[in-house]
Amino acid sequence: MPYFWNRKPMRVLLHVCCGPCSITVARELLDQGAEIEGLYYNPNIHPLAEYARRRDGALEVAARLGFPLTVLDAEYDPRVFFRAVNGREDARCGACYGLRLGRTAALARERGFDAFSSTLLYSKYQQHDDIADQGAALAGDGLEFLYRDFRSGWGEGIRISKEWGIYRQQWCGCLYSENERYAKLLKP
């Protein structure tokens, strides 16, 4: 389905979590006629070196596919994430989605985009219903949340990211997820 808004290409601000997740999402949107700009805003990613590696991968993918990527390094502050999930660490994903989608929607409004979306919708590990609900709640006043299930591109995104040598991480980015991923390394 082509992405048009009032007979002009739809302008979409795409929240980008990392390079590998953005490959097939950006390609699909571009192939369907959308004008996209990426936004790298991820206060959940810890530590700073991991944030930078993922940022650099996202910048490389944006350059290869030819779309601009705004990076909000000045707003990188993991304390924002830790405050948002405090007391609900075992159910933290919703708060994390809210932080990133909320910032994306705000910037999309400020810059006059038609819609916003997220590369989180590419991952088979993310809670799509929650992302869709939060995105829809943030839409309105002429701004659409563009929900698409991009998981069908999962295998292709992995293949291309390996082929391009884009940094591939093994957890979502937050400290809690990293601990869960590697907990088996601890001896009982």
Long-range contacts (C-beta under 8 A, 24 or more apart in sequence): 1-32, 2-32, 2-33, 3-29, 3-32, 3-33, 3-34, 3-115, 3-146, 4-33, 5-114, 5-115, 5-144, 9-33, 9-34, 9-35, 10-34, 10-35, 10-114, 10-115, 10-146, 11-35, 11-36, 11-37, 11-112, 11-113, 11-114, 11-115, 12-36, 12-37, 12-113, 12-114, 12-115, 12-116, 12-117, 12-146, 13-37, 13-38, 13-39, 13-104, 13-107, 13-108, 13-111, 13-113, 13-115, 13-116, 13-117, 14-38, 14-39, 14-116, 14-117, 14-118, 14-119, 15-39, 15-41, 15-100, 15-101, 15-103, 15-104, 15-116, 15-117, 15-118, 15-119, 15-120, 16-40, 16-58, 16-62, 16-69, 16-118, 16-119, 17-42, 17-54, 17-58, 17-100, 17-118, 17-119, 17-120, 17-172, 17-173, 18-54, 18-57, 18-58, 18-119, 18-167, 18-169, 18-173, 19-54, 19-56, 19-57, 19-58, 19-59, 19-60, 19-61, 19-161, 19-166, 19-167, 20-57, 20-61, 20-157, 20-158, 20-161, 20-166, 20-167, 20-168, 20-169, 21-119, 21-120, 21-122, 21-123, 21-157, 22-58, 22-61, 22-62, 22-119, 22-122, 23-61, 23-65, 23-153, 23-156, 23-157, 23-160, 23-161, 23-166, 24-122, 24-150, 24-153, 24-154, 24-156, 24-157, 24-160, 25-117, 25-119, 25-121, 25-122, 25-150, 25-153, 26-61, 26-62, 26-65, 26-67, 26-119, 27-65, 27-153, 28-148, 28-150, 28-153, 29-117, 30-65, 30-66, 30-67, 36-67, 37-67, 37-68, 37-69, 37-70, 37-113, 38-62, 38-67, 38-68, 38-69, 38-70, 39-69, 39-70, 39-72, 39-103, 39-104, 39-107, 40-69, 40-70, 40-71, 40-72, 41-72, 41-75, 41-100, 41-103, 41-104, 42-76, 42-100, 42-173, 43-75, 43-76, 43-77, 43-78, 43-80, 43-81, 43-99, 43-100, 44-78, 44-81, 44-96, 44-99, 44-100, 44-172, 44-173, 44-174, 45-78, 45-173, 45-174, 46-78, 46-81, 46-173, 46-174, 46-175, 46-178, 48-76, 50-169, 50-173, 51-76, 51-173, 53-167, 53-169, 54-167, 54-169, 54-173, 56-167, 57-161, 57-166, 57-167, 60-164, 60-166, 61-161, 61-164, 61-166, 64-164, 70-107, 72-103, 75-103, 81-174, 85-174, 85-176, 89-176, 92-174, 92-176, 93-126, 93-127, 93-130, 94-127, 94-130, 94-134, 96-174, 97-126, 97-127, 97-130, 97-131, 97-134, 98-134, 101-131, 101-134, 101-135, 101-138, 102-138, 105-135, 105-138, 105-139, 105-143, 105-145, 108-143, 109-141, 109-143, 113-143, 114-142, 114-143, 114-144, 115-143, 115-144, 115-145, 115-146, 116-143, 116-144, 116-145, 116-146, 117-145, 117-146, 117-147, 117-148, 119-150, 121-147, 121-148, 121-149, 121-150, 121-151, 122-150, 122-151, 122-153, 122-154, 122-157, 123-151, 123-154, 124-151, 124-154, 125-172, 126-172
